[in-house]
Amino acid sequence: MAVKVRLDNLNIHFGKTHAVKDVCMDFPENSVTAIIGPSGCGKSTMLRSLNRMHDLVPSARVSGQVLVDETDIYDKKADPVSIRRRIGMVFQKPNPFPAMSIYDNVVAGHKLNSRLVKAQADDIVEGCLRRVALWEEVKDRLKTNAMNLSGGQQQRLCIARTIAVKPEVILMDEPASALDPISTLKIEELIEELKERYTIIIVTHNMQQAARVSDYTAFLYLGELIECGDTRKIFTAPERKQTEDYVTGRFG
């Protein structure tokens, strides 16, 4: 399978804290890779480096390479705004734009970067909401405030907003941890469908979720990549004892 994202000796520092240490790994195209590990091990820190979110943190320093289709996103010539269009982000807590309608949330990324005629916008809104299985639930109230939706609906709206700008990679930072079991199931089913078009990288603290939704799993501990590979192998026959101890609940 073709590699979409490659990390080559990725290191992340916050001041004197070395948060992510010499990580080398590949993320195959059109697949789901889960990043697991105990709290504070560097999962979200690593994920956020993949679309240069640490640019906004004065004490952060990133070294090594993050290659997307063999292009280094940290190259001096790389445009962070363009990178974030190619690599979308879905956060742990649903974050629809509070002063906007459902409709305007979906096309918000387009309004920042281009002008859409109404027919184009209508098509984008309906298409993206259908792909996140939200259209039938909201089609009669598209102009109402997005904050009126339930938590699970808000998260699917945020995913619709992310895919509206046609990214190539979607990063998800514990996207279902704030949701009820039924909403969590819908998000997991959606992830399975989206990987046909996108490369998805998900951080999760939920071992069962990682086993259900991912094709590949990477185990981080204290900022180091301990093991990565096929999800079934990681959960049934890991090569490292630390991995086995973590996935079987002996520590973490």
Residue pairs with C-beta under 8 A, 6 or more apart in sequence:
1 28
1 29
1 30
1 31
2 28
2 29
3 26
3 27
3 28
3 29
4 27
4 28
4 29
4 30
4 68
4 69
4 168
4 169
4 199
5 26
5 27
5 50
5 66
5 67
5 68
5 169
5 199
5 201
6 25
6 26
6 27
6 65
6 66
6 67
6 70
7 23
7 24
7 25
7 26
7 46
7 64
7 65
7 66
7 67
8 24
8 64
8 65
8 66
8 67
9 22
9 23
9 24
9 63
9 64
9 65
10 20
10 22
10 23
10 24
10 46
10 49
10 62
10 63
10 64
10 65
10 66
11 18
11 20
11 21
11 22
11 23
11 62
11 63
11 64
12 18
12 19
12 20
12 42
12 45
12 46
12 49
12 54
12 60
12 61
12 62
13 19
13 60
13 61
13 62
13 63
14 57
14 59
14 60
14 61
15 59
18 223
19 42
19 45
19 223
20 42
20 45
20 46
20 49
20 223
21 222
21 223
21 224
22 64
22 224
23 46
23 64
23 220
23 224
23 225
24 225
25 218
25 225
25 228
27 33
27 169
27 199
27 201
27 216
28 199
28 215
28 216
29 199
30 195
30 196
30 197
30 198
30 199
31 195
31 199
31 200
31 215
31 216
32 191
32 192
32 195
32 200
32 201
32 202
32 213
32 214
32 215
32 216
33 200
33 201
33 202
33 214
33 215
33 216
33 217
33 218
34 202
34 203
34 204
34 209
34 210
34 213
34 214
34 216
34 217
34 218
34 231
35 43
35 46
35 47
35 201
35 202
35 203
35 204
35 217
35 218
35 220
36 43
36 204
36 205
36 207
36 210
36 217
36 218
36 219
36 220
36 246
36 247
37 43
37 219
37 220
37 221
37 246
37 252
38 221
38 246
38 251
38 252
39 205
41 220
41 221
41 222
41 223
42 220
42 222
42 223
43 203
43 220
44 173
44 174
44 203
45 54
45 223
46 220
47 171
47 173
47 201
47 203
48 54
48 89
48 171
48 173
49 62
49 66
50 66
50 73
50 87
50 169
50 171
50 201
51 73
51 83
51 84
51 87
51 88
51 89
51 169
51 171
52 62
52 73
52 74
52 80
52 83
52 84
53 89
54 60
54 62
55 80
62 74
65 72
65 74
66 72
66 73
66 74
67 73
68 83
68 86
68 87
68 168
68 169
69 168
71 78
72 78
73 83
73 87
85 109
85 113
85 165
85 166
85 167
86 167
86 168
86 169
87 167
87 168
87 169
87 170
87 171
88 162
88 163
88 165
88 167
88 169
88 170
88 171
89 162
89 170
89 171
89 172
89 173
90 155
90 158
90 159
90 162
90 170
90 171
90 172
90 173
90 175
91 158
91 173
91 175
92 173
92 174
92 175
92 177
92 178
93 178
94 151
94 154
94 155
94 157
94 158
94 178
95 158
96 105
96 146
96 147
96 149
96 154
96 157
96 158
96 161
97 104
97 105
97 108
97 146
98 145
98 146
98 147
99 145
100 108
100 145
100 146
101 142
101 143
101 144
101 145
101 146
102 129
102 138
102 141
102 142
102 143
102 144
102 145
102 146
102 149
102 157
103 121
103 125
103 142
103 143
104 111
105 146
105 157
105 158
105 160
105 161
106 124
106 125
106 128
106 129
106 157
106 160
106 161
106 164
107 116
107 121
107 124
107 125
107 164
108 161
109 161
109 164
109 165
110 116
110 121
110 124
110 164
110 165
113 165
116 124
124 164
125 142
125 164
126 135
126 139
128 160
128 161
128 163
128 164
129 135
129 138
129 139
129 157
129 160
131 160
131 163
131 193
131 194
132 156
132 157
132 159
132 160
132 163
132 190
133 156
133 186
133 189
133 190
134 153
134 156
134 157
134 160
137 153
138 149
138 153
141 148
146 154
146 157
147 154
149 157
150 183
151 178
151 179
151 180
151 183
152 179
152 180
152 182
152 183
152 184
152 186
152 187
153 183
155 175
155 176
155 178
155 179
155 183
155 187
156 186
156 187
156 190
159 170
159 175
159 187
159 190
159 194
162 170
163 170
163 194
163 197
163 198
167 198
168 198
168 199
169 198
169 199
169 200
169 201
170 194
170 198
170 199
170 200
170 201
171 201
171 202
172 191
172 200
172 201
172 202
172 203
173 202
173 203
174 203
174 204
174 205
175 187
175 202
176 183
176 184
176 187
176 188
176 204
176 206
176 209
177 204
177 205
177 206
179 187
184 209
188 209
188 212
188 213
191 200
191 202
191 213
192 213
194 200
195 215
202 210
202 213
202 214
204 210
207 235
207 247
207 249
210 217
210 231
210 235
211 231
211 235
214 231
215 230
215 231
216 228
216 229
216 230
216 231
217 228
217 229
217 230
217 231
217 234
217 235
218 225
218 227
218 228
219 225
219 226
219 227
219 228
219 234
219 238
219 240
219 242
219 243
219 246
219 247
220 226
221 242
221 246
226 240
226 242
226 243
227 234
227 238
227 239
227 240
227 242
227 243
228 234
229 239
234 243
234 247
235 247
238 244
238 247
244 250
245 251
245 252
246 252
